[in-house]
Amino acid sequence: LKMVIIHYVQQLIRIITIGARLNKDKSAIGARLIQIHAT
């Protein structure tokens, strides 16, 4: 049972880190688009 819980926790952490990375990429792309439109 412990192994299953550990596995689920690791999967959750992975999903959270990937999600955070995607959000960073999205905001970076958004900032770049704003800069392009501003100039």
Long-range contacts (C-beta under 8 A, 24 or more apart in sequence): none
